[in-house]
Amino acid sequence: MPAVLAVAAGGALGSVLRYGTTMLLQGWLGRFFPYATLFINVSGSFLMGFLFVLTLDRVSIDPALRAGILTGVLGGYTTFSTFSMESLTLLEEGAWLRAGLYLGLSLVLGLSAAWAGATLARQF
């Protein structure tokens, strides 16, 4: 149960961080290009890679706190960080085919799903 609470609290924090970062960057750079989302996805991926390794290999940390940070905060901040870490793990394991399949399917299916959802919403 402590992990669930940590993930919930972290998710709330990550979502607020994402919103604040989006508002700040859109106010500064505008909305012509999705700079805010790009920044969030890249910074979240960096943080996921850094904190995943740090809390697994270098620093002893309570498992609930680790889940709260990695799954909660970074999951609320961006799910792209999880996607990036999973892809990196597959590549590091030498699972090139699975990694390629995961990357390709995520891109194609994700964009297709976004298109389908947007198309459906436009029908209402």
HELIX and SHEET records of a PDB file:
HELIX    1   1 PRO A    2  LEU A   29  1                                  28    
HELIX    2   2 TYR A   35  VAL A   53  1                                  19    
HELIX    3   3 LEU A   54  ARG A   58  3                                   5    
HELIX    4   4 PRO A   63  ALA A   67  1                                   5    
HELIX    5   5 GLY A   68  VAL A   73  3                                   6    
HELIX    6   6 LEU A   74  TYR A   77  1                                   4    
HELIX    7   7 PHE A   80  GLU A   92  1                                  13    
HELIX    8   8 TRP A   96  ARG A  122  1                                  27    
END                                                                             
